[in-house]
């Protein structure tokens, strides 16, 4: 079986990578909050 050649990341890929890295750094600093699923869904409905 042949493997596919790697392609250059698209603009959307780069945006995703950057946002993921920033989110991970915030997570490591403890900037995320914890909540149960019901509270989270209720918060989403307000948006």
KEVO-278399 format. One record per residue: residue in three letters; z, x, y of N, C-alpha, C in turn. Coordinates in nm, 3 decimals. Each point is the difference from the previous one (the first is absolute). Layout:
// KEVO-278399
site residuo->ALA; nup->Z; neast->X; nnorth->Y; caup->Z; caeast->X; canorth->Y; cup->Z; ceast->X; cnorth->Y
...
//
This chain:
// KEVO-278399
site residuo->UNK; nup->0.000; neast->0.085; nnorth->-0.117; caup->0.000; caeast->-0.085; canorth->0.117; cup->0.000; ceast->0.089; cnorth->0.124
site residuo->UNK; nup->-0.088; neast->-0.031; nnorth->0.095; caup->-0.008; caeast->0.077; canorth->0.123; cup->0.101; ceast->-0.053; cnorth->0.101
site residuo->UNK; nup->0.050; neast->0.091; nnorth->0.081; caup->0.089; caeast->-0.043; canorth->0.108; cup->-0.081; ceast->-0.016; cnorth->0.127
site residuo->UNK; nup->0.044; neast->-0.089; nnorth->0.085; caup->-0.069; caeast->-0.023; canorth->0.126; cup->0.034; ceast->0.111; cnorth->0.098
site residuo->UNK; nup->-0.096; neast->0.035; nnorth->0.083; caup->0.026; caeast->0.098; canorth->0.105; cup->0.089; ceast->-0.062; cnorth->0.105
site residuo->UNK; nup->0.086; neast->0.082; nnorth->0.057; caup->0.086; caeast->-0.048; canorth->0.107; cup->-0.085; ceast->-0.016; cnorth->0.126
site residuo->UNK; nup->0.026; neast->-0.107; nnorth->0.073; caup->-0.072; caeast->-0.022; canorth->0.124; cup->0.095; ceast->0.026; cnorth->0.117
site residuo->UNK; nup->-0.057; neast->0.018; nnorth->0.116; caup->0.081; caeast->0.019; canorth->0.119; cup->0.074; ceast->-0.130; cnorth->0.029
site residuo->UNK; nup->0.124; neast->0.010; nnorth->0.047; caup->0.074; caeast->-0.122; canorth->0.034; cup->-0.067; ceast->-0.072; cnorth->0.118
site residuo->UNK; nup->0.001; neast->-0.131; nnorth->-0.007; caup->-0.057; caeast->-0.079; canorth->0.108; cup->0.100; ceast->-0.010; cnorth->0.115
site residuo->UNK; nup->-0.045; neast->-0.054; nnorth->0.111; caup->0.088; caeast->-0.019; canorth->0.115; cup->0.119; ceast->-0.088; cnorth->-0.038
site residuo->UNK; nup->-0.026; neast->-0.106; nnorth->-0.077; caup->0.107; caeast->-0.089; canorth->-0.044; cup->0.099; ceast->0.073; cnorth->-0.090
site residuo->UNK; nup->-0.050; neast->0.088; nnorth->-0.086; caup->0.089; caeast->0.079; canorth->-0.086; cup->0.094; ceast->0.086; cnorth->0.084
site residuo->UNK; nup->-0.055; neast->0.065; nnorth->0.101; caup->0.081; caeast->0.088; canorth->0.084; cup->0.106; ceast->-0.079; cnorth->0.076
site residuo->UNK; nup->-0.035; neast->-0.119; nnorth->0.048; caup->0.097; caeast->-0.086; canorth->0.069; cup->0.111; ceast->-0.038; cnorth->-0.098
site residuo->UNK; nup->-0.039; neast->-0.038; nnorth->-0.122; caup->0.099; caeast->-0.037; canorth->-0.101; cup->0.093; ceast->0.116; cnorth->-0.031
site residuo->UNK; nup->-0.056; neast->0.119; nnorth->-0.019; caup->0.081; caeast->0.118; canorth->-0.032; cup->0.101; ceast->0.028; cnorth->0.112
site residuo->UNK; nup->-0.046; neast->-0.010; nnorth->0.124; caup->0.087; caeast->0.029; canorth->0.114; cup->0.113; ceast->-0.102; cnorth->0.008
site residuo->UNK; nup->-0.033; neast->-0.129; nnorth->-0.015; caup->0.103; caeast->-0.104; canorth->0.007; cup->0.100; ceast->0.013; cnorth->-0.115
site residuo->UNK; nup->-0.049; neast->0.036; nnorth->-0.117; caup->0.088; caeast->0.018; canorth->-0.116; cup->0.096; ceast->0.116; cnorth->0.024
site residuo->UNK; nup->-0.052; neast->0.111; nnorth->0.051; caup->0.083; caeast->0.117; canorth->0.029; cup->0.107; ceast->-0.034; cnorth->0.104
site residuo->UNK; nup->-0.039; neast->-0.073; nnorth->0.105; caup->0.096; caeast->-0.038; canorth->0.104; cup->0.108; ceast->-0.093; cnorth->-0.056
site residuo->UNK; nup->-0.041; neast->-0.093; nnorth->-0.085; caup->0.096; caeast->-0.092; canorth->-0.061; cup->0.096; ceast->0.075; cnorth->-0.091
site residuo->UNK; nup->-0.051; neast->0.097; nnorth->-0.076; caup->0.086; caeast->0.077; canorth->-0.089; cup->0.105; ceast->0.079; cnorth->0.078
site residuo->UNK; nup->-0.042; neast->0.056; nnorth->0.113; caup->0.095; caeast->0.075; canorth->0.084; cup->0.109; ceast->-0.092; cnorth->0.053
site residuo->UNK; nup->-0.039; neast->-0.123; nnorth->0.041; caup->0.101; caeast->-0.096; canorth->0.048; cup->0.094; ceast->-0.040; cnorth->-0.114
site residuo->UNK; nup->-0.054; neast->-0.015; nnorth->-0.120; caup->0.081; caeast->-0.035; canorth->-0.116; cup->0.103; ceast->0.111; cnorth->-0.027
site residuo->UNK; nup->-0.044; neast->0.124; nnorth->0.004; caup->0.091; caeast->0.112; canorth->-0.026; cup->0.110; ceast->0.009; cnorth->0.105
site residuo->UNK; nup->-0.028; neast->-0.043; nnorth->0.122; caup->0.101; caeast->0.001; canorth->0.105; cup->0.094; ceast->-0.119; cnorth->-0.011
site residuo->UNK; nup->-0.030; neast->-0.094; nnorth->-0.090; caup->0.084; caeast->-0.118; canorth->-0.017; cup->-0.026; ceast->-0.110; cnorth->0.101
site residuo->UNK; nup->-0.121; neast->-0.003; nnorth->0.055; caup->-0.031; caeast->-0.098; canorth->0.104; cup->-0.044; ceast->-0.136; cnorth->-0.054
site residuo->UNK; nup->-0.010; neast->-0.015; nnorth->-0.130; caup->-0.040; caeast->-0.128; canorth->-0.058; cup->0.122; ceast->-0.086; cnorth->-0.024
site residuo->UNK; nup->-0.020; neast->-0.130; nnorth->0.004; caup->0.109; caeast->-0.091; canorth->-0.030; cup->-0.021; ceast->-0.059; cnorth->-0.139
site residuo->UNK; nup->0.106; neast->-0.046; nnorth->-0.059; caup->-0.006; caeast->-0.057; canorth->-0.134; cup->0.033; ceast->-0.148; cnorth->0.010
site residuo->UNK; nup->-0.078; neast->-0.084; nnorth->-0.068; caup->0.028; caeast->-0.143; canorth->-0.002; cup->-0.052; ceast->-0.061; cnorth->-0.129
site residuo->UNK; nup->0.053; neast->-0.117; nnorth->-0.034; caup->-0.046; caeast->-0.066; canorth->-0.122; cup->-0.134; ceast->-0.070; cnorth->0.026
site residuo->UNK; nup->-0.064; neast->-0.042; nnorth->-0.107; caup->-0.135; caeast->-0.055; canorth->0.009; cup->-0.006; ceast->-0.127; cnorth->0.085
site residuo->UNK; nup->0.098; neast->-0.088; nnorth->-0.013; caup->-0.001; caeast->-0.125; canorth->0.076; cup->0.006; ceast->0.026; cnorth->0.150
site residuo->UNK; nup->0.087; neast->0.093; nnorth->0.040; caup->0.013; caeast->0.033; canorth->0.140; cup->-0.129; ceast->0.064; cnorth->0.052
site residuo->UNK; nup->-0.061; neast->0.085; nnorth->-0.082; caup->-0.125; caeast->0.065; canorth->0.038; cup->-0.111; ceast->-0.103; cnorth->0.020
site residuo->UNK; nup->-0.014; neast->-0.093; nnorth->-0.091; caup->-0.104; caeast->-0.102; canorth->0.011; cup->0.023; ceast->-0.089; cnorth->0.121
site residuo->UNK; nup->0.126; neast->-0.031; nnorth->0.028; caup->0.033; caeast->-0.080; canorth->0.118; cup->-0.040; ceast->0.075; cnorth->0.127
site residuo->UNK; nup->0.023; neast->0.130; nnorth->0.003; caup->-0.037; caeast->0.081; canorth->0.115; cup->-0.152; ceast->0.003; cnorth->0.017
site residuo->UNK; nup->-0.074; neast->0.008; nnorth->-0.110; caup->-0.146; caeast->0.001; canorth->0.007; cup->-0.055; ceast->-0.130; cnorth->0.056
site residuo->UNK; nup->0.062; neast->-0.111; nnorth->-0.034; caup->-0.048; caeast->-0.130; canorth->0.049; cup->0.013; ceast->-0.009; cnorth->0.153
site residuo->UNK; nup->0.097; neast->0.071; nnorth->0.055; caup->0.020; caeast->-0.003; canorth->0.146; cup->-0.111; ceast->0.076; cnorth->0.073
site residuo->UNK; nup->-0.065; neast->0.094; nnorth->-0.067; caup->-0.102; caeast->0.082; canorth->0.066; cup->-0.124; ceast->-0.078; cnorth->0.024
//
